[in-house]
């Protein structure tokens, strides 16, 4: 039977995982720690990592747009055979919402 870990033990374990560069899942596997309990303790201790969420690319977009097709103030978004062109740069908040909606 495994000895119970103190609050300080958990803080040290969570810090080691953070410093290791490993995912929590891999760190737990390598250190014989239950991943679910590790996550619960991390949340209870308020040691969640930053709000940064890595973005996973689900579709590969063709990012090659010939510069000859663009004017200095124009914008083109291309994915496969579909291309959306703007002659002037749209409002950044609107563009961000468009990208979120299309994702």
Helices and strands as residue ranges (DSSP letters): H 7-20, H 24-30, H 35-44, G 67-69, E 75-79, E 82-86, H 92-102
